[in-house]
Amino acid sequence: MTTLARLSFQIKADQLNPFARDYERQLAPILKRHGLVPATEKGRPTAEGVFSRFFAVDSPAASVDYQQRLGRDATWQQALQHLVGSVSR
């Protein structure tokens, strides 16, 4: 059975499109290097102002492993800070 892992960001509604564009340029390539590719399955709809992407992983434990690896990845951390900082201005 496939587990869906959700990556979510709470973003001001007027910043969702710019954030989505920057996410694809800056964060998606890093996630792909870690083996995380967007899932074809869709999860539940998200609330307004929430940007989400789903990833198919082998198990809930694998989801935790990915989270820990991303937490240790300096490139991910820098890109995340830059991207979140750019939409919070």
C-alpha positions, 0 to 999 in steps of 0.5 A: 500500500502506498503512503501519501506524504504531504508537504504544505506551506501556509501562504497569503492567498495573493502569493500562491501563484508566485510561490508555486512558480518559485517552488517548481524552480527552487524546491522541486529539484531538491526534492527530486534529488532526494527521490521525492517525485509528486504523486499522481494520486490526489489527497483531500483539498486544501484550505485557502492559502495552503500550498500542498504537494503530495509524494508517494512513499513506501510507508509512514516511516519512509516519510519520517526518513525523508523529513529527517534527510531534508532537515539535514540538507543545507541546500534544502534549508537555504532554499526553503528560507529564501523562498518563504522569506520572499513571500512573507515580505 
